[in-house]
Amino acid sequence: MDDLGFILGSYIVTFGSIALYVASVVKRSRRAGRVVSREQRPWT
């Protein structure tokens, strides 16, 4: 139980980093979706 703070802190940093990365990817993809014309969108 001595290392509980380190373990929880590591999980918080890891999952926080993943969440920030996902948020940045979603933000960039939405911005790119507005720039690309409808004819050039293969995902629609």
C-alpha positions as CSV (number, residue, x, y, z in Angstrom):
1,M,0.0,0.0,0.0
2,D,3.0,2.3,0.1
3,D,3.1,2.7,-3.6
4,L,-0.7,3.3,-4.1
5,G,-0.2,7.1,-4.8
6,F,2.4,6.3,-7.4
7,I,0.2,3.7,-9.1
8,L,-2.9,5.9,-9.1
9,G,-0.9,8.9,-10.3
10,S,0.5,6.8,-13.2
11,Y,-3.0,5.7,-14.2
12,I,-4.2,9.3,-14.1
13,V,-1.3,10.6,-16.2
14,T,-1.7,7.7,-18.7
15,F,-5.5,8.0,-19.2
16,G,-5.3,11.8,-19.1
17,S,-2.7,11.7,-21.9
18,I,-4.8,9.4,-24.0
19,A,-7.9,11.5,-23.5
20,L,-6.0,14.7,-24.6
21,Y,-4.7,12.9,-27.6
22,V,-8.2,11.6,-28.6
23,A,-9.6,15.1,-28.1
24,S,-6.9,16.6,-30.4
25,V,-7.5,14.0,-33.1
26,V,-11.3,14.6,-33.0
27,K,-10.8,18.4,-33.2
28,R,-8.4,18.1,-36.1
29,S,-10.7,15.7,-38.0
30,R,-13.7,18.0,-37.5
31,R,-11.7,20.9,-38.8
32,A,-10.5,18.9,-41.8
33,G,-14.1,17.7,-42.5
34,R,-15.2,21.3,-42.9
35,V,-12.4,22.1,-45.4
36,V,-12.8,19.1,-47.7
37,S,-15.6,19.4,-50.3
38,R,-18.5,16.9,-50.2
39,E,-17.3,15.2,-53.4
40,Q,-13.9,14.4,-51.9
41,R,-15.2,12.8,-48.7
42,P,-14.8,9.0,-49.0
43,W,-16.3,8.5,-45.5
44,T,-19.7,9.8,-46.4
